């Protein structure tokens, strides 16, 4: 076992004092905020990588997964701050924001989820998490029998089409094949 590994384990266990030669604020800025690698941080601070790892352990900075890479190209412009401003202040849809940054919608949605950001009202169909199948026992079967689609019922009730489908199954209402309302649903007396 190397001294670097043993030193890191001791630091993680709280048995080593913080390194007085490494400024913890600067270390956090380089590693966490700028997302530099430990080798890059070591080069900036003029120390070796093992010392950086021990300093991170003593200051409580958790090491990133090795599989996580720093964003480059257009993705580098999608910072945490830019994401927060986009979701809090901007009227852009996810599709518009993806075109603006030059990234995919999937990447943007993934970043938003990772930051715990929620979608803005109006930019999506809200699905209310408080809806339970018990809440959906009355209206979905009634609306469905009138010829409404699952999607239209879901939008009306603020839930998902899958929840509407489950409510219909619970109410023992046969679900039509996809593709629209029944032709006879629009006729009176049906």
C-alpha positions as CSV (number, residue, x, y, z in Angstrom):
1,X,0.0,0.0,0.0
2,X,1.3,3.4,-0.9
3,X,1.6,6.4,1.5
4,X,-0.9,8.3,-0.6
5,X,-3.5,5.6,-0.2
6,X,-2.9,5.2,3.5
7,X,-2.9,9.0,4.0
8,X,-6.2,9.4,2.2
9,X,-7.8,6.6,4.3
10,X,-6.5,8.3,7.5
11,X,-7.8,11.7,6.3
12,X,-11.2,10.2,5.4
13,X,-11.3,8.7,8.9
14,X,-10.7,12.1,10.4
15,X,-7.3,11.1,11.8
16,X,-5.2,13.7,9.8
17,X,-5.4,17.4,10.2
18,X,-6.0,19.7,7.2
19,X,-3.0,20.5,5.1
20,X,-1.9,24.1,6.0
21,X,-0.2,24.4,2.7
22,X,-3.4,24.0,0.7
23,X,-6.1,26.6,0.8
24,X,-9.4,24.7,1.1
25,X,-11.4,27.5,-0.5
26,X,-9.1,27.5,-3.6
27,X,-9.2,23.7,-3.6
28,X,-13.0,23.7,-3.7
29,X,-13.0,26.3,-6.4
30,X,-10.7,24.4,-8.6
31,X,-12.1,20.9,-8.1
32,X,-15.8,21.5,-7.5
33,X,-16.7,24.7,-9.3
34,X,-14.2,24.6,-12.2
35,X,-14.4,20.8,-12.3
36,X,-10.6,20.3,-12.9
37,X,-9.2,16.9,-12.5
38,X,-7.1,16.1,-9.4
39,X,-3.9,16.2,-11.6
40,X,-4.9,19.6,-12.9
41,X,-5.6,20.9,-9.4
42,X,-2.2,19.6,-8.2
43,X,-0.5,21.3,-11.1
44,X,-2.3,24.6,-10.3
45,X,-1.4,24.4,-6.6
46,X,2.2,23.2,-7.2
47,X,1.8,19.9,-5.2
48,X,1.4,16.3,-6.0
49,X,-1.9,14.5,-6.7
50,X,-1.7,12.4,-3.5
51,X,-1.5,15.6,-1.4
52,X,-4.6,17.0,-3.2
53,X,-6.5,13.8,-2.5
54,X,-5.6,13.9,1.2
55,X,-6.6,17.6,1.3
56,X,-9.9,16.8,-0.3
57,X,-10.6,14.1,2.2
58,X,-9.8,16.3,5.2
59,X,-11.9,19.2,3.9
60,X,-14.9,16.9,3.1
61,X,-14.7,17.3,-0.7
62,X,-16.1,14.2,-2.2
63,X,-14.2,12.8,-5.2
64,X,-16.1,12.6,-8.5
65,X,-16.7,9.3,-10.3
66,X,-13.9,8.5,-12.7
67,X,-16.5,7.9,-15.4
68,X,-17.8,11.5,-15.2
69,X,-16.1,13.8,-17.6
70,X,-16.0,17.5,-17.7
71,X,-18.2,19.0,-20.3
72,X,-16.6,20.3,-23.5
73,X,-17.7,22.0,-26.6
74,X,-21.3,23.4,-26.5
75,X,-22.0,21.4,-23.3
76,X,-19.4,23.5,-21.5
77,X,-21.8,26.6,-21.9
78,X,-24.5,24.8,-20.0
79,X,-23.4,25.6,-16.5
80,X,-25.4,25.1,-13.3
81,X,-26.0,28.8,-13.1
82,X,-27.2,29.0,-16.7
83,X,-29.5,26.1,-16.1
84,X,-31.0,27.7,-13.0
85,X,-31.5,31.0,-14.8
86,X,-33.1,29.3,-17.8
87,X,-35.6,27.4,-15.6
88,X,-36.3,30.2,-13.2
89,X,-36.3,33.3,-15.4
90,X,-36.5,32.4,-19.1
91,X,-39.7,31.7,-21.1
92,X,-37.7,29.3,-23.3
93,X,-39.0,25.8,-23.8
94,X,-36.5,22.9,-23.5
95,X,-36.4,22.6,-27.3
96,X,-35.6,26.3,-27.7
97,X,-33.0,26.2,-25.0
98,X,-31.4,23.1,-26.6
99,X,-31.1,25.0,-29.9
100,X,-29.7,28.1,-28.1
101,X,-27.0,26.1,-26.4
102,X,-26.4,23.7,-29.3
103,X,-27.1,20.6,-27.3
104,X,-29.7,17.9,-27.4
105,X,-33.0,18.2,-25.5
106,X,-32.2,14.9,-23.7
107,X,-28.9,16.3,-22.4
108,X,-30.6,19.5,-21.2
109,X,-33.4,17.5,-19.4
110,X,-30.8,15.2,-17.8
111,X,-28.9,18.3,-16.5
112,X,-32.1,19.8,-15.1
113,X,-33.0,16.5,-13.4
114,X,-29.5,16.2,-11.9
115,X,-29.8,19.7,-10.5
116,X,-33.3,19.1,-9.1
117,X,-34.9,21.7,-11.3
118,X,-38.6,21.4,-12.1
119,X,-40.3,22.3,-15.3
120,X,-42.1,25.6,-15.5
121,X,-45.8,25.7,-15.7
122,X,-46.9,26.3,-19.3
123,X,-43.9,24.6,-20.9
124,X,-45.3,21.1,-20.3
125,X,-48.5,19.3,-19.3
126,X,-48.4,19.1,-15.5
127,X,-48.8,15.7,-13.9
128,X,-50.0,16.1,-10.4
129,X,-48.1,13.6,-8.1
130,X,-50.9,13.8,-5.5
131,X,-53.4,12.1,-7.9
132,X,-54.2,8.5,-6.9
133,X,-56.2,5.9,-8.6
134,X,-58.9,6.5,-6.0
135,X,-59.1,10.2,-7.1
136,X,-59.6,9.1,-10.7
137,X,-62.5,6.6,-10.3
138,X,-65.4,8.8,-11.4
139,X,-64.6,11.1,-14.3
140,X,-62.2,9.1,-16.5
141,X,-64.8,6.4,-17.3
142,X,-67.5,9.0,-17.9
143,X,-65.3,11.1,-20.2
144,X,-63.9,8.0,-22.0
145,X,-67.4,6.7,-22.7
146,X,-68.1,10.1,-24.3
147,X,-65.3,9.5,-26.8
148,X,-62.5,11.4,-25.1
149,X,-59.0,10.0,-25.7
150,X,-56.7,9.0,-22.8
151,X,-54.4,12.0,-23.6
152,X,-57.3,14.4,-23.5
153,X,-58.6,13.1,-20.2
154,X,-55.1,13.2,-18.7
155,X,-54.7,16.8,-19.8
156,X,-58.1,17.7,-18.3
157,X,-57.5,16.0,-15.0
158,X,-53.8,17.0,-14.7
159,X,-52.4,13.5,-14.6
160,X,-50.8,11.0,-17.0
161,X,-52.4,8.9,-19.7
162,X,-51.1,5.8,-18.0
163,X,-52.9,6.8,-14.8
164,X,-56.1,7.3,-16.8
165,X,-55.6,3.9,-18.4
166,X,-55.1,2.2,-15.0
167,X,-58.3,4.0,-13.7
168,X,-60.2,2.7,-16.6
169,X,-59.0,-0.8,-16.0
170,X,-60.0,-0.6,-12.4
171,X,-63.4,0.6,-13.4
172,X,-63.6,-2.4,-15.8
173,X,-64.0,-0.1,-18.8
174,X,-62.7,-1.7,-22.1
175,X,-59.9,0.5,-23.5
176,X,-60.1,1.2,-27.2
177,X,-57.2,0.6,-29.6
178,X,-55.1,3.7,-30.1
179,X,-55.8,6.1,-32.9
180,X,-58.7,8.2,-31.8
181,X,-62.3,8.1,-30.6
182,X,-64.8,5.5,-31.6
183,X,-66.9,6.5,-34.6
184,X,-70.2,5.8,-32.7
185,X,-69.1,7.9,-29.6
186,X,-70.2,11.1,-31.2
187,X,-73.8,9.9,-32.0
188,X,-76.4,10.7,-29.4
189,X,-77.9,7.8,-27.5
190,X,-74.7,5.7,-27.3
